[in-house]
């Protein structure tokens, strides 16, 4: 699926946080430093595709080496690739087509004398709408590594299911195989040295790699070479890493292999990228974090990037629908205060929360079930509910007594409450699969776009 989020041509600075993140190939909240050689491919000449901008809420330094940094590769021809930052420094051998900066934020466009092609489109614009916290667009998950460490020997394969693990060290030609959809929590992942090639494979769609400290991958390593959809990588740590690596970065990829993921997201550290893919194509991965650095300290291999162009990388982590008040499909026992919902869609094995909203409430569609919980006036965890029959996917769901003092303190008229059934999701560690709010009245689901609101009404 291709995105319907971007605009081909000049940058639109009046957009929300998620639209900014979607449309930047690189997005840093502190600095971008790309000395070159480097190139980014533009997307299709179509307003329905993502842009591939290089964005920073601080500074962006483009060029500096003798080999060209071309943003986009067709520069100076204008495409859907711009450099966007309050302060832009165009240095030696850089070629750009569009630069958007912000003098009102004490920024500037600085052009050195030995720039190859200074951007022909130069726009001084208000960039205050750029999110300085990427978490406002993509919530960073809670990462809970386990205690068991693994060293995968030369040529060996370690196959894991979603779960919690310690430190992973990959030796020459070792493979870390992620077998099932879900979230994999690690203390750290690295190859044994920076020159070692390793493999990380995802056998199923919707895999999240969650790393507490650092992820460091050596020369010619391959990450998801098969291009399995919806692989996401989250790295929490700062730039404190083991000795022996060229540049202190919480995430390092030394290149010249394959790398296919929705994005790498490292809010507290630097991402260091290097090299050109084996197929002479491009890394189809976006980079989100504190800082971005093109590693040219040890060898000047060109970094080539191309937007992954998959709307599902940013799809809402749930859909939602209203199911009606206490009428058909739901009953309330006035004596016991139990609310009973008859559902063919959600039960003890497929439910995480039962949430109640006041009728008419308008709530944004968040990429987080926890945020939806915060917007509800009443919440029951799946373990607080009773089920008839038990231990099934579909059944009658009963609440505790809602007339207990204080239970409805945050709600309006209890006769007009609208419930949402949410599941499945691991609320502490993030979604293993996209959670779903089921419509227990009509037994179906209603998709809502990520930038819409959901108005809670009776059918």
C-alpha angles and dihedrals in degrees: 000000000000125000126259094198112087139073126223110225129022119021117260105220094182098081137110128263097264092049089053092052094044093053101047120085086197123024121179129174094206115020147342118207117183110166094171171213086159140136139181123202117226120234126245117304088254131112089221095069132085119263118238102216127161105232137184131167088210123028135338118199113192121189132356104149126086092251119078127268104203119189099204110012088235094054133176086035107091116245136150091294121094136158107240123186138117088248121031122185114195108198139179119328095359122147120194136165105198132020123187116189138160122231090175087067091052089264132135146185107245117191120191121216094247097053110132098212120003110207109274090208109062118174128183103204142160105266096175089113093067107109112246088193112055087196089077087069103028116024112225109231127235107258118210111178122197131232103249116098125199133200109194111209127226111298093358128128128222111197117196138180123214109296147097122302140168128227120340119203117185119201126199112321092351119151131218105201119197104200108185140033113269144070124315115197119202136175089218142333124210144145114247091251135005092254096054121107118220138167133232114188131186113204095186137040121257101040120161119199107201116190122186100197119008144335115208121176124188134227117307094005115157124221117190093337089176090061097234107187128255102017109158128186124204121186117184103182131097124236096288104122140155120281120265100057123114100231132020104248133143087223123034129175114180093196143206093115133076124292120179121167139124090249148318111238119194111162097178104040151034127280114216117196131181142168142023126279120261092246091055087244126107142281104261096206134104121226121220124173151089096300140000123211129180105219108225097144097104104025133002102232115157118251111218121189136184129182112257090224099208117137090195089069085074101030116135111272088231142018123222141206136171118243104196133257128285095314132095110353092026133052135182124214105217092199099052098023090231118150111209123198122192108212135173090184108052136033144140093310096043106036132088104167142008107209128187127207133184111255110262095026112145114211130179118241104247128194086234133071088205089062091051089051090054090054094053121093093215132023136188122186116222090251090058092058131079125223135208112226096021128226096023137121094234129030146106112310119205129192128211118259107304091193091069109122112275097009094108096034093118096042134083125218106355090211089066100046115132117207129209123200111215127194163199106002139124099231094197102045102029131257119324086189127007106280118232134211103217124212099232092185098059097016095234141100132248120208118221124192115246094244096046131090126237114224110206108226138150116258 
